[in-house]
Amino acid sequence: MKKWKLVDSKYSDISVVKKFHRHTMHLKSNIAIQGMKKIDYEQFRKAKNNEKIRLCNIEESDIEDIGLFKILERRRTSWFFEKDMGEKELSIILQKSFGVTLSTYYNEFLVHLRAYASAGAMYEVKPIFFVNGVDEKLDGKIFEYLPESNQLHFIKKASLSEVEDLTSTTKFRVQSFRNAKIVFFFVFDMEPLFAKYGALSYRLGLLEAGHMCTTCQLVATSLGYNTVPMGGFYDLDVKDFLTVDSNQYCVYMLAVG
Ligand SMILES: Cc1cc2nc3c(=O)[nH]c(=O)nc-3n(C[C@H](O)[C@H](O)[C@H](O)COP(=O)(O)O)c2cc1C
């Protein structure tokens, strides 16, 4: 069998992964509840000064509920992105997947809990996305969805061909995002979670991104869209493309259309 050409032999050495896994374990000696640091979360909150767009509110009557079991049966990875999407459908996908579902107090702190589970309710994985063929004012742009205000935070303009270059499947035209309406980048902001959980935070970020991706897949499926979850993206290219800061890494992608 022809071997992959590897630039770094550590990439094909399972002991490296096992060692890394051991280093990220949740051990009694690492994080005891008594030893947990008190975190000033506000120090990590970065001001978002760019242009913001408020999304339309959705009415429950806008949504046809086909039932969870049917959705689970219908969810399939498929590159057949043929269904039209407008701002209303985009809003439903964002609000139902990532939106605030309950505001409540944890001791003296008011927290806005969302549709998906989050490590320590810190929500350090950001839903950032490229829009393509949805609405004139949104197309060809990258936004972060801000669940607490139901707003889109404009990050930058981008072209479809730049996004196609970011994953191995699309770069070599095996498949294409041409008809995908949303391409999500789940971007993990490592610093705040690390301050609280140490190396365990690495796992927590990946797990949280998985929750977000599944929730979004199910919501999109319920509206009749196809989805493709993707781990095969070029990390450094995505990081450059999104112009996120040094503690932020895309850990998962999802195309919807
Ligand atoms: C963590 C993860 C990473 C994946 N990465 C890719 C990918 O890079 N490209 C792709 O086309 N599909 C990707 N997939 C989709 C799988 O190929 C798909 O889930 C699998 O074939 C099972 O099909 P189903 O999702 O329709 O049940 C990924 C799935 C998971 C869970």
The ligand as a Gaussian input file, in Angstrom:
#p B3LYP/6-31G(d) Opt

LIG

0 1
 C      -15.693000      14.549000      13.423000
 C      -16.182000      14.393000      11.999000
 C      -15.437000      14.917000      10.952000
 C      -15.888000      14.827000       9.616000
 N      -15.158000      15.396000       8.620000
 C      -15.621000      15.358000       7.343000
 C      -14.892000      16.013000       6.291000
 O      -13.848000      16.626000       6.517000
 N      -15.395000      15.964000       5.019000
 C      -16.571000      15.300000       4.747000
 O      -16.984000      15.280000       3.576000
 N      -17.292000      14.677000       5.729000
 C      -16.841000      14.684000       7.018000
 N      -17.571000      14.091000       8.019000
 C      -18.847000      13.435000       7.706000
 C      -18.739000      11.911000       7.708000
 O      -18.125000      11.470000       6.517000
 C      -20.166000      11.325000       7.866000
 O      -20.690000      11.753000       9.113000
 C      -20.146000       9.809000       7.801000
 O      -19.890000       9.375000       6.484000
 C      -21.468000       9.197000       8.273000
 O      -22.534000       9.644000       7.453000
 P      -23.801000      10.404000       8.065000
 O      -23.317000      11.675000       8.698000
 O      -24.672000      10.682000       6.854000
 O      -24.475000       9.507000       9.046000
 C      -17.122000      14.164000       9.333000
 C      -17.859000      13.642000      10.406000
 C      -17.416000      13.770000      11.717000
 C      -18.268000      13.225000      12.851000

